[in-house]
Amino acid sequence: MSSRPESKMNHLERTFESTPQSVQEARGFVTFAVGCHVDTARSDDIRSCVSELASNAVLHTEAGAGRYTVKICVDRHGCVRLEVHDQDHVAPEASTENSDRDSTNGRGLFIVEHLSDTWGVEKSPTGKIVWSQFAGETHAGMHNACESSPGDTAAAA
């Protein structure tokens, strides 16, 4: 009889330079992190959300001097918590459906709100954390990954 603990969660994080090119790198990182843990449709939602959140981090972080960190946690049920930590202290607000249709920005959090099961913003000592959560397909509802506290992840290169 083995007393080996069951692996319950996959925690990864990576820090990116605040450049437009890093958004694609963040998408690739998240694709790798969720891998075979979630189905393709949900993976696409998560990738779209990290694109929006990383784009906001780049937009609101001083070019050349700033960085942002993407943290992702997946539990054994496929529940995912995505966090983007940046150096801007101003909390964003989601735009409404009635926003200016000709505007080239301002829809990112609206997209995150509609693709994720829940999302929010928390203050951090260095700026803010914008997070989104995705329920697993295996069981209804949120699980361990979605209950994790900010900063409770292990670093990955």
N, CA, C and O of each residue as an XYZ file, in Angstrom:
628
protein
N       0.837     -1.169      0.000
C       0.000      0.000      0.000
C       0.890      1.243      0.000
O       1.769      1.383      0.850
N       0.665      2.118     -0.928
C       1.493      3.314     -1.074
C       0.891      4.485     -0.310
O      -0.323      4.692     -0.333
N       1.740      5.245      0.363
C       1.282      6.435      1.079
C       1.642      7.705      0.304
O       1.613      8.810      0.845
N       1.975      7.525     -0.952
C       2.347      8.643     -1.802
C       1.166      9.600     -1.974
O       0.073      9.149     -2.316
N       1.349     10.914     -1.748
C       0.238     11.842     -1.898
C      -0.189     11.975     -3.356
O       0.637     11.929     -4.267
N      -1.482     12.140     -3.556
C      -2.034     12.312     -4.892
C      -1.723     13.726     -5.386
O      -1.931     14.699     -4.660
N      -1.228     13.840     -6.609
C      -0.956     15.145     -7.190
C      -2.288     15.817     -7.508
O      -3.080     15.292     -8.291
N      -2.535     16.978     -6.900
C      -3.829     17.623     -7.047
C      -3.791     18.842     -7.948
O      -4.801     19.163     -8.574
N      -2.667     19.531     -8.036
C      -2.651     20.763     -8.807
C      -1.352     20.949     -9.555
O      -0.299     20.443     -9.167
N      -1.460     21.694    -10.644
C      -0.320     22.070    -11.454
C      -0.215     23.595    -11.384
O      -1.093     24.299    -11.881
N       0.854     24.107    -10.768
C       1.070     25.549    -10.629
C       2.259     25.962    -11.490
O       3.335     25.370    -11.394
N       2.068     26.967    -12.323
C       3.175     27.494    -13.118
C       3.094     29.013    -13.159
O       2.008     29.589    -13.093
N       4.241     29.651    -13.268
C       4.262     31.092    -13.462
C       5.456     31.479    -14.318
O       6.473     30.786    -14.356
N       5.305     32.607    -15.006
C       6.388     33.116    -15.844
C       6.254     34.632    -15.938
O       5.148     35.162    -16.041
N       7.382     35.317    -15.901
C       7.410     36.776    -16.009
C       7.833     37.162    -17.417
O       8.738     36.563    -17.999
N       7.159     38.177    -17.952
C       7.384     38.644    -19.319
C       7.754     40.124    -19.321
O       7.314     40.890    -18.464
N       8.567     40.508    -20.298
C       8.835     41.924    -20.530
C       7.553     42.575    -21.024
O       6.750     41.941    -21.707
N       7.368     43.812    -20.685
C       6.155     44.522    -21.087
C       6.288     45.051    -22.516
O       6.465     46.248    -22.739
N       6.196     44.127    -23.477
C       6.269     44.477    -24.897
C       5.106     43.821    -25.627
O       4.604     42.788    -25.183
N       4.674     44.397    -26.730
C       3.579     43.770    -27.486
C       3.883     42.325    -27.896
O       2.976     41.494    -27.940
N       5.144     42.020    -28.195
C       5.518     40.661    -28.616
C       5.319     39.641    -27.491
O       5.132     38.453    -27.758
N       5.357     40.093    -26.255
C       5.241     39.158    -25.132
C       3.843     38.564    -25.002
O       3.677     37.516    -24.378
N       2.840     39.213    -25.579
C       1.474     38.690    -25.492
C       1.396     37.320    -26.160
O       0.763     36.408    -25.627
N       2.025     37.169    -27.306
C       2.067     35.869    -27.988
C       2.812     34.843    -27.128
O       2.409     33.682    -27.057
N       3.890     35.270    -26.479
C       4.639     34.366    -25.603
C       3.768     33.922    -24.424
O       3.816     32.760    -24.019
N       2.983     34.834    -23.880
C       2.088     34.494    -22.762
C       1.034     33.479    -23.204
O       0.706     32.554    -22.461
N       0.507     33.654    -24.414
C      -0.458     32.682    -24.955
C       0.177     31.296    -25.072
O      -0.434     30.291    -24.707
N       1.396     31.255    -25.581
C       2.097     29.977    -25.709
C       2.356     29.325    -24.362
O       2.225     28.110    -24.217
N       2.720     30.129    -23.384
C       2.954     29.631    -22.027
C       1.687     29.005    -21.453
O       1.731     27.919    -20.875
N       0.566     29.689    -21.615
C      -0.705     29.186    -21.088
C      -1.137     27.927    -21.832
O      -1.660     26.995    -21.221
N      -0.924     27.894    -23.132
C      -1.249     26.697    -23.914
C      -0.483     25.495    -23.363
O      -1.048     24.415    -23.189
N       0.802     25.691    -23.092
C       1.626     24.635    -22.509
C       1.118     24.251    -21.120
O       1.041     23.066    -20.793
N       0.773     25.246    -20.304
C       0.383     24.997    -18.917
C      -0.929     24.221    -18.801
O      -1.056     23.348    -17.942
N      -1.899     24.530    -19.650
C      -3.179     23.821    -19.539
C      -3.158     22.513    -20.308
O      -3.899     21.583    -19.991
N      -2.305     22.447    -21.324
C      -2.061     21.214    -22.074
C      -3.223     20.267    -22.159
O      -4.285     20.615    -22.676
N      -3.026     19.069    -21.652
C      -4.047     18.028    -21.734
C      -5.026     18.081    -20.561
O      -5.857     17.185    -20.412
N      -4.936     19.118    -19.729
C      -5.807     19.212    -18.555
C      -7.219     19.703    -18.868
O      -8.152     19.423    -18.115
N      -7.381     20.430    -19.970
C      -8.699     20.972    -20.315
C      -9.001     20.692    -21.780
O      -8.090     20.456    -22.574
N     -10.280     20.718    -22.136
C     -10.640     20.447    -23.522
C     -10.285     21.641    -24.419
O     -10.002     22.734    -23.927
N     -10.303     21.424    -25.711
C      -9.849     22.422    -26.683
C     -10.648     23.718    -26.609
O     -10.067     24.803    -26.650
N     -11.965     23.622    -26.499
C     -12.790     24.834    -26.454
C     -12.453     25.667    -25.223
O     -12.344     26.890    -25.309
N     -12.291     25.014    -24.091
C     -11.962     25.745    -22.856
C     -10.550     26.301    -22.945
O     -10.295     27.409    -22.473
N      -9.638     25.560    -23.535
C      -8.272     26.045    -23.732
C      -8.270     27.313    -24.586
O      -7.521     28.249    -24.306
N      -9.101     27.346    -25.618
C      -9.206     28.550    -26.454
C      -9.715     29.739    -25.652
O      -9.233     30.857    -25.833
N     -10.689     29.513    -24.764
C     -11.199     30.593    -23.902
C     -10.096     31.132    -23.001
O      -9.956     32.344    -22.841
N      -9.320     30.237    -22.417
C      -8.247     30.626    -21.500
C      -7.168     31.393    -22.260
O      -6.653     32.394    -21.762
N      -6.825     30.933    -23.455
C      -5.828     31.641    -24.270
C      -6.323     33.030    -24.661
O      -5.549     33.988    -24.653
N      -7.592     33.146    -24.999
C      -8.151     34.461    -25.337
C      -8.097     35.392    -24.131
O      -7.780     36.574    -24.264
N      -8.408     34.856    -22.957
C      -8.364     35.684    -21.746
C      -6.952     36.133    -21.416
O      -6.745     37.292    -21.056
N      -5.977     35.240    -21.531
C      -4.605     35.679    -21.233
C      -4.145     36.703    -22.260
O      -3.378     37.603    -21.920
N      -4.590     36.592    -23.500
C      -4.247     37.596    -24.509
C      -4.766     38.965    -24.098
O      -4.047     39.961    -24.182
N      -6.011     39.010    -23.656
C      -6.604     40.286    -23.245
C      -5.925     40.843    -22.000
O      -5.610     42.032    -21.942
N      -5.699     39.995    -21.010
C      -5.094     40.461    -19.762
C      -3.636     40.864    -19.950
O      -3.187     41.854    -19.372
N      -2.896     40.106    -20.752
C      -1.501     40.463    -21.030
C      -1.430     41.753    -21.849
O      -0.559     42.590    -21.612
N      -2.335     41.914    -22.805
C      -2.372     43.150    -23.594
C      -2.628     44.351    -22.691
O      -2.008     45.401    -22.860
N      -3.542     44.198    -21.731
C      -3.796     45.281    -20.782
C      -2.570     45.578    -19.932
O      -2.259     46.740    -19.668
N      -1.877     44.532    -19.503
C      -0.670     44.726    -18.697
C       0.381     45.496    -19.487
O       1.029     46.396    -18.951
N       0.551     45.147    -20.756
C       1.510     45.851    -21.614
C       1.084     47.299    -21.810
O       1.907     48.211    -21.735
N      -0.180     47.504    -22.056
C      -0.712     48.841    -22.303
C      -0.560     49.761    -21.092
O      -0.297     50.954    -21.245
N      -0.726     49.208    -19.898
C      -0.745     50.025    -18.687
C       0.533     49.936    -17.864
O       0.575     50.431    -16.737
N       1.563     49.324    -18.400
C       2.852     49.236    -17.720
C       3.872     50.023    -18.533
O       3.874     49.975    -19.763
N       4.717     50.729    -17.849
C       5.692     51.573    -18.532
C       6.576     50.757    -19.474
O       7.228     49.799    -19.059
N       6.585     51.152    -20.745
C       7.364     50.440    -21.771
C       8.845     50.442    -21.429
O       9.400     51.457    -21.009
N       9.474     49.290    -21.616
C      10.908     49.169    -21.413
C      11.311     48.949    -19.971
O      12.351     48.344    -19.711
N      10.519     49.423    -19.029
C      10.885     49.287    -17.624
C       9.999     48.289    -16.888
O      10.338     47.833    -15.796
N       8.872     47.957    -17.488
C       7.913     47.122    -16.789
C       7.940     45.668    -17.174
O       8.461     45.281    -18.220
N       7.372     44.888    -16.311
C       7.191     43.456    -16.526
C       5.838     43.064    -15.964
O       5.253     43.779    -15.150
N       5.362     41.938    -16.403
C       4.150     41.374    -15.827
C       4.355     39.873    -15.696
O       5.174     39.278    -16.395
N       3.603     39.281    -14.796
C       3.728     37.854    -14.518
C       2.403     37.169    -14.767
O       1.349     37.659    -14.361
N       2.464     36.033    -15.438
C       1.290     35.197    -15.662
C       1.433     33.976    -14.764
O       2.444     33.275    -14.799
N       0.400     33.737    -13.960
C       0.358     32.552    -13.100
C      -0.862     31.739    -13.500
O      -1.933     32.284    -13.768
N      -0.680     30.432    -13.535
C      -1.792     29.562    -13.888
C      -1.772     28.341    -12.977
O      -0.715     27.781    -12.687
N      -2.935     27.948    -12.542
C      -3.077     26.783    -11.677
C      -4.215     25.934    -12.219
O      -5.307     26.435    -12.489
N      -3.946     24.647    -12.374
C      -4.942     23.702    -12.871
C      -5.076     22.594    -11.840
O      -4.078     21.984    -11.456
N      -6.306     22.323    -11.381
C      -6.474     21.226    -10.434
C      -6.819     19.933    -11.169
O      -6.959     19.932    -12.392
N      -6.953     18.856    -10.442
C      -7.160     17.541    -11.061
C      -8.513     17.400    -11.748
O      -8.729     16.446    -12.497
N      -9.430     18.340    -11.502
C     -10.739     18.323    -12.148
C     -10.770     19.172    -13.413
O     -11.788     19.219    -14.104
N      -9.657     19.846    -13.721
C      -9.623     20.716    -14.883
C     -10.040     22.145    -14.602
O     -10.192     22.943    -15.527
N     -10.227     22.477    -13.323
C     -10.533     23.862    -12.954
C      -9.253     24.680    -13.095
O      -8.182     24.248    -12.671
N      -9.372     25.867    -13.694
C      -8.197     26.698    -13.972
C      -8.367     28.074    -13.341
O      -9.437     28.678    -13.426
N      -7.316     28.558    -12.716
C      -7.238     29.943    -12.249
C      -6.077     30.587    -12.990
O      -4.941     30.116    -12.924
N      -6.378     31.668    -13.693
C      -5.395     32.432    -14.451
C      -5.222     33.777    -13.770
O      -6.211     34.444    -13.465
N      -3.978     34.187    -13.524
C      -3.696     35.488    -12.923
C      -2.674     36.219    -13.768
O      -1.716     35.622    -14.258
N      -2.883     37.524    -13.937
C      -1.877     38.383    -14.556
C      -1.559     39.485    -13.547
O      -2.427     40.274    -13.172
N      -0.300     39.523    -13.117
C       0.177     40.500    -12.142
C       0.916     41.591    -12.914
O       1.824     41.299    -13.692
N       0.528     42.844    -12.697
C       1.260     43.925    -13.354
C       1.606     45.022    -12.355
O       1.266     44.924    -11.176
N       2.278     46.058    -12.823
C       2.799     47.107    -11.958
C       1.922     48.354    -11.925
O       2.322     49.374    -11.364
N       0.744     48.284    -12.511
C      -0.193     49.402    -12.513
C      -1.112     49.258    -11.306
O      -1.680     48.187    -11.091
N      -1.267     50.311    -10.520
C      -2.098     50.257     -9.322
C      -3.572     50.594     -9.587
O      -4.404     50.473     -8.687
N      -3.896     51.011    -10.804
C      -5.266     51.399    -11.137
C      -6.073     50.164    -11.514
O      -5.696     49.414    -12.414
N      -7.187     49.959    -10.815
C      -8.041     48.804    -11.100
C      -8.843     49.043    -12.372
O      -9.459     50.098    -12.527
N      -8.841     48.077    -13.282
C      -9.599     48.237    -14.525
C     -11.085     47.978    -14.306
O     -11.484     47.378    -13.308
N     -11.884     48.434    -15.238
C     -13.316     48.169    -15.210
C     -13.717     47.621    -16.568
O     -13.219     48.058    -17.606
N     -14.620     46.662    -16.543
C     -15.115     46.095    -17.800
C     -16.013     47.112    -18.483
O     -16.807     47.790    -17.831
N     -15.883     47.213    -19.794
C     -16.765     48.095    -20.551
C     -18.096     47.390    -20.753
O     -18.229     46.201    -20.463
N     -19.055     48.108    -21.239
C     -20.378     47.529    -21.464
C     -20.548     47.211    -22.942
O     -19.745     47.620    -23.781
N     -21.592     46.488    -23.236
C     -21.899     46.161    -24.638
C     -22.110     47.423    -25.461
O     -21.886     47.422    -26.672
N     -22.533     48.485    -24.819
C     -22.862     49.718    -25.524
C     -21.668     50.648    -25.692
O     -21.844     51.816    -26.038
N     -20.463     50.154    -25.455
C     -19.275     50.981    -25.622
C     -19.153     51.429    -27.070
O     -19.759     50.849    -27.971
N     -18.370     52.455    -27.274
C     -18.153     53.012    -28.615
C     -17.712     51.911    -29.572
O     -16.647     51.320    -29.396
N     -18.522     51.638    -30.572
C     -18.240     50.551    -31.524
C     -17.019     50.838    -32.396
O     -16.419     49.907    -32.932
N     -16.642     52.101    -32.547
C     -15.496     52.453    -33.374
C     -14.183     52.458    -32.593
O     -13.112     52.604    -33.183
N     -14.259     52.303    -31.288
C     -13.062     52.320    -30.454
C     -12.212     51.084    -30.738
O     -12.744     50.001    -30.981
N     -10.888     51.251    -30.706
C      -9.982     50.124    -30.950
C      -9.559     49.444    -29.658
O      -8.804     48.472    -29.695
N     -10.027     49.933    -28.521
C      -9.702     49.278    -27.254
C     -10.893     49.378    -26.307
O     -11.926     49.957    -26.645
N     -10.731     48.804    -25.116
C     -11.781     48.891    -24.118
C     -12.711     47.697    -24.046
O     -13.683     47.723    -23.290
N     -12.444     46.666    -24.801
C     -13.324     45.493    -24.783
C     -12.698     44.267    -24.112
O     -13.363     43.243    -23.954
N     -11.448     44.364    -23.724
C     -10.733     43.206    -23.191
C     -11.386     42.568    -21.991
O     -11.570     41.351    -21.966
N     -11.744     43.363    -20.987
C     -12.351     42.784    -19.793
C     -13.782     42.324    -20.050
O     -14.269     41.410    -19.384
N     -14.451     42.943    -21.000
C     -15.771     42.476    -21.416
C     -15.648     41.058    -21.974
O     -16.485     40.200    -21.693
N     -14.610     40.820    -22.758
C     -14.355     39.483    -23.317
C     -14.024     38.502    -22.200
O     -14.553     37.391    -22.170
N     -13.143     38.910    -21.273
C     -12.771     38.049    -20.146
C     -14.011     37.691    -19.324
O     -14.186     36.542    -18.919
N     -14.859     38.675    -19.085
C     -16.076     38.455    -18.308
C     -16.977     37.409    -18.958
O     -17.602     36.609    -18.261
N     -17.047     37.410    -20.272
C     -17.940     36.487    -20.968
C     -17.325     35.116    -21.248
O     -18.064     34.148    -21.427
N     -16.011     35.008    -21.291
C     -15.378     33.714    -21.547
C     -15.075     32.932    -20.274
O     -15.055     31.701    -20.294
N     -14.840     33.634    -19.169
C     -14.516     32.952    -17.914
C     -15.780     32.768    -17.084
O     -16.813     33.380    -17.357
N     -15.680     31.916    -16.066
C     -16.821     31.713    -15.173
C     -16.925     32.839    -14.157
O     -18.022     33.193    -13.725
N     -15.796     33.394    -13.779
C     -15.754     34.545    -12.887
C     -14.397     35.217    -13.047
O     -13.435     34.588    -13.488
N     -14.323     36.488    -12.689
C     -13.061     37.210    -12.782
C     -13.063     38.316    -11.735
O     -14.105     38.648    -11.171
N     -11.903     38.874    -11.486
C     -11.823     39.949    -10.514
C     -10.462     40.617    -10.529
O      -9.571     40.257    -11.298
N     -10.331     41.606     -9.649
C      -9.098     42.374     -9.527
C      -8.759     42.469     -8.044
O      -9.636     42.698     -7.212
N      -7.487     42.291     -7.723
C      -7.005     42.434     -6.356
C      -5.777     43.324     -6.358
O      -4.979     43.294     -7.294
N      -5.630     44.112     -5.310
C      -4.427     44.927     -5.159
C      -3.277     44.036     -4.730
O      -3.468     43.029     -4.048
N      -2.074     44.427     -5.142
C      -0.870     43.733     -4.687
C       0.125     44.807     -4.264
O      -0.062     45.978     -4.593
N       1.169     44.436     -3.549
C       2.153     45.434     -3.118
C       2.841     46.154     -4.288
O       3.303     47.286     -4.144
N       2.901     45.488     -5.439
C       3.605     46.086     -6.581
C       2.673     46.579     -7.682
O       3.145     47.088     -8.699
N       1.375     46.443     -7.505
C       0.430     46.854     -8.544
C      -0.916     46.203     -8.324
O      -1.594     46.471     -7.332
N      -1.302     45.344     -9.257
C      -2.590     44.649     -9.142
C      -2.498     43.262     -9.768
O      -1.558     42.936    -10.493
N      -3.511     42.465     -9.457
C      -3.668     41.126    -10.020
C      -5.052     41.082    -10.650
O      -6.055     41.319     -9.976
N      -5.106     40.782    -11.933
C      -6.381     40.552    -12.590
C      -6.456     39.046    -12.821
O      -5.568     38.459    -13.439
N      -7.513     38.434    -12.326
C      -7.625     36.979    -12.396
C      -8.938     36.568    -13.057
O      -9.916     37.315    -13.078
N      -8.918     35.361    -13.590
C     -10.135     34.752    -14.134
C     -10.105     33.276    -13.791
O      -9.038     32.676    -13.664
N     -11.290     32.696    -13.643
C     -11.422     31.301    -13.261
C     -12.326     30.570    -14.240
O     -13.277     31.131    -14.784
N     -12.000     29.306    -14.446
C     -12.706     28.471    -15.410
C     -13.031     27.145    -14.734
O     -12.125     26.423    -14.318
N     -14.307     26.822    -14.621
C     -14.710     25.565    -13.983
C     -14.269     24.391    -14.840
O     -14.220     24.480    -16.067
N     -13.953     23.307    -14.183
C     -13.554     22.095    -14.889
C     -14.737     21.404    -15.535
O     -15.877     21.559    -15.097
N     -14.459     20.643    -16.574
C     -15.508     19.911    -17.283
C     -15.893     18.629    -16.555
O     -17.023     18.157    -16.682
N     -14.959     18.067    -15.793
C     -15.210     16.770    -15.179
C     -16.292     16.829    -14.112
O     -17.112     15.918    -14.000
N     -16.294     17.884    -13.343
C     -17.280     18.065    -12.279
C     -17.763     19.501    -12.321
O     -16.975     20.416    -12.557
N     -19.021     19.701    -12.100
C     -19.565     21.061    -12.093
C     -19.018     21.831    -10.896
O     -18.743     21.251     -9.846
N     -18.866     23.107    -11.060
C     -18.437     23.971     -9.967
C     -16.942     24.196     -9.932
O     -16.180     23.611    -10.701
N     -16.550     25.055     -9.023
C     -15.142     25.403     -8.868
C     -14.464     24.408     -7.934
O     -15.112     23.782     -7.095
N     -13.163     24.272     -8.092
C     -12.395     23.334     -7.294
C     -11.179     24.024     -6.703
O     -11.134     25.252     -6.628
N     -10.203     23.252     -6.286
C      -9.026     23.764     -5.593
C      -8.287     24.866     -6.342
O      -7.886     25.853     -5.726
N      -8.099     24.730     -7.630
C      -7.333     25.721     -8.386
C      -8.002     27.081     -8.320
O      -7.327     28.111     -8.303
N      -9.308     27.087     -8.281
C     -10.049     28.335     -8.271
C     -10.160     28.928     -6.878
O     -10.626     30.056     -6.718
N      -9.740     28.184     -5.878
C      -9.772     28.693     -4.519
C      -8.394     29.124     -4.046
O      -8.251     29.608     -2.923
N      -7.377     28.955     -4.886
C      -6.024     29.301     -4.482
C      -5.896     30.795     -4.278
O      -6.547     31.589     -4.956
N      -5.059     31.162     -3.348
C      -4.858     32.585     -3.078
C      -3.768     33.132     -3.977
O      -2.876     32.387     -4.384
N      -3.820     34.439     -4.303
C      -2.782     35.032     -5.146
C      -1.405     34.823     -4.535
O      -1.230     34.907     -3.319
N      -0.444     34.554     -5.384
C       0.923     34.377     -4.929
C       1.206     32.986     -4.393
O       2.325     32.715     -3.958
N       0.230     32.105     -4.413
C       0.392     30.761     -3.883
C       0.762     29.782     -4.992
O       0.201     28.691     -5.085
N       1.713     30.185     -5.829
C       2.124     29.320     -6.932
C       3.627     29.165     -6.948
O       4.356     30.013     -6.435
N       4.081     28.088     -7.533
C       5.512     27.818     -7.659
C       6.004     28.342     -8.997
O       5.278     28.292     -9.989
N       7.205     28.832     -9.030
C       7.761     29.417    -10.255
C       8.212     28.332    -11.218
O       8.703     27.276    -10.819
N       8.032     28.622    -12.483
C       8.521     27.750    -13.539
C       9.278     28.605    -14.540
O       8.903     29.751    -14.787
N      10.316     28.072    -15.105
C      11.109     28.850    -16.066
C      10.462     28.906    -17.404
O      11.000     29.521    -18.325
